[in-house]
């Protein structure tokens, strides 16, 4: 979309006044955050911008173009590690993983779009470059790099996606996360087939500490990430011995 869209727009003149691609993209992200992808449409976006739907087609060919632009725009929110700063790769990996998790939670509509497009917008490319640079600094052999990226960032993708869905369910129910969690536990433990498994799950959650859902989510994320980093370190050490 990127090169094709720029070429098409540059060949046109007399575009509608008051509109530009940045404004259209910002409105798309805002609508997707507020209403989700199911309600998103060219007509709905045009109403938000107070223009005709045909005005939007001066800048994009389809709704997919808007989704691709919105996807890349959100990746611009990520704070990427300084390429010139010689910081420990573990800290950089934790920081970037945390940024990606938070992004997925802030924008629950984002996860279904990741992988739906080529993701060659400038912000996503910058994110991918940062991921590759950090993983290369671990000392892993070349044939282990792609696997390490998958292990860490597919985990983050899954964790952030589930967390985002949980936040959306809480909002839809009009409940705070802790209130919704207690309600869900009450319902699940009252079901005979699920009661025993739920009691065990609750016991595991309690054993790890944390008084709130947010604390439990942060704790489990940090523990899982520590285990992945330990696995990378062990692989590097084993490779050095062999």
Long-range contacts (C-beta under 8 A, 24 or more apart in sequence): 1-61, 1-64, 1-65, 1-68, 1-69, 1-117, 2-120, 2-121, 5-59, 5-60, 5-61, 5-65, 8-61, 9-58, 9-59, 12-58, 15-58, 15-59, 16-51, 16-55, 16-58, 18-51, 19-49, 19-51, 19-55, 19-56, 19-58, 19-59, 20-59, 21-59, 21-69, 23-49, 24-49, 24-56, 24-59, 24-60, 24-66, 24-69, 25-66, 25-69, 25-70, 25-73, 26-73, 28-66, 28-67, 28-69, 28-70, 28-73, 29-70, 29-73, 29-74, 29-107, 32-70, 32-107, 32-109, 33-106, 33-107, 33-109, 36-108, 36-109, 36-168, 37-67, 37-109, 37-112, 37-113, 40-66, 40-67, 40-109, 42-66, 64-117, 67-113, 67-116, 67-117, 68-113, 68-117, 68-121, 69-121, 70-113, 71-110, 71-113, 71-114, 71-117, 71-119, 71-121, 71-124, 72-119, 72-121, 72-122, 72-123, 72-124, 73-123, 74-103, 74-106, 74-107, 74-110, 74-123, 75-103, 75-121, 75-123, 75-124, 75-126, 75-127, 76-123, 77-103, 77-106, 78-103, 78-123, 78-127, 80-126, 80-127, 80-130, 81-130, 81-133, 81-134, 83-130, 83-133, 89-134, 89-137, 89-138, 90-229, 92-134, 92-137, 93-134, 93-135, 93-138, 93-152, 93-225, 93-229, 94-225, 94-229, 96-130, 96-131, 96-134, 97-152, 97-153, 97-156, 97-225, 98-221, 100-127, 100-153, 100-156, 100-157, 100-160, 101-156, 101-159, 101-160, 101-163, 101-221, 102-160, 103-160, 104-156, 104-157, 104-160, 104-161, 104-163, 104-164, 105-160, 105-163, 105-164, 105-167, 106-164, 107-164, 108-161, 108-164, 108-165, 108-167, 108-168, 110-164, 111-157, 111-160, 111-161, 111-164, 114-157, 138-232, 138-233, 138-236, 139-236, 139-239, 139-240, 140-232, 140-235, 140-236, 140-239, 141-239, 144-235, 144-239, 148-232, 148-235, 151-228, 151-231, 152-225, 152-228, 155-224, 155-225, 155-228, 159-221, 159-224, 163-217, 177-212, 177-213, 177-214, 178-212, 178-213, 181-213
